[in-house]
Amino acid sequence: MTKTNADRVLDCLGLFCPEPVFRTRLELDKMKIGETLEIWADDPAAERDMQSLTQRLGHKILKMEKSGNKLYFLIRKEG
């Protein structure tokens, strides 16, 4: 899986719905426009939930990867 130089990293491994999306929202709220957030999750619902969250808030998923049961997201906070 890709590692980046994201502005923030959020480890949601072992957490299940709604925790990963809730924690992602809290982290995004603290960030500045243009900053990136790297998220690791293993909740099967996280893929759908992150897509829904970013679409609703107007942010962008720059990258999403799956490796086994782990999901990796790189999200940029948009204006």
C-alpha positions in Angstrom: 0.0 0.0 0.0 1.1 3.5 -0.8 2.4 5.8 2.0 2.3 9.5 1.3 3.4 12.7 3.0 -0.2 13.5 4.0 -0.7 16.5 6.3 -2.5 14.2 8.8 -2.9 10.4 9.3 -5.9 8.7 10.8 -5.8 5.1 11.9 -9.2 3.6 12.0 -8.1 -0.1 11.9 -10.3 -2.2 14.2 -13.1 0.4 14.3 -16.5 -0.2 12.8 -19.4 1.9 11.4 -19.9 4.7 12.2 -16.6 5.3 13.9 -14.3 5.6 10.8 -16.5 8.1 9.0 -17.2 10.0 12.2 -13.5 10.3 13.1 -12.7 11.3 9.5 -15.3 14.1 9.6 -13.9 15.4 12.9 -10.3 15.3 11.5 -11.4 17.1 8.2 -13.2 19.8 10.2 -9.8 20.6 11.9 -7.9 20.9 8.6 -7.2 23.8 6.3 -8.4 23.8 2.6 -5.9 22.0 0.4 -4.5 19.7 3.2 -4.6 16.0 2.8 -5.7 13.2 5.2 -4.4 9.6 5.0 -6.9 7.1 6.4 -6.5 3.4 7.2 -9.6 1.3 7.9 -10.7 -2.3 7.8 -14.4 -1.8 8.1 -16.1 -3.2 5.0 -18.5 -0.3 5.0 -15.7 2.3 5.0 -15.4 2.4 1.2 -19.0 3.4 0.6 -19.1 5.6 3.7 -16.0 7.6 2.7 -17.3 8.1 -0.8 -20.6 9.4 0.6 -18.9 11.6 3.2 -16.6 13.3 0.7 -19.3 13.8 -1.9 -21.6 15.3 0.7 -18.9 17.7 2.1 -17.4 18.5 -1.2 -13.9 17.0 -0.6 -12.0 14.8 -2.9 -10.7 11.3 -2.6 -7.3 11.4 -4.4 -6.6 7.8 -3.9 -8.2 4.6 -2.6 -6.5 1.2 -2.4 -7.5 -2.2 -1.0 -5.1 -4.8 0.3 -6.8 -7.8 1.8 -9.3 -6.4 4.3 -7.4 -3.1 4.7 -8.6 0.1 3.0 -6.4 3.1 2.3 -7.8 6.6 1.5 -6.1 9.9 0.7 -8.6 12.7 0.9 -8.0 16.4 0.1 -10.0 19.0 1.9 -11.6 21.3 -0.7 -13.2 24.7 -0.3 
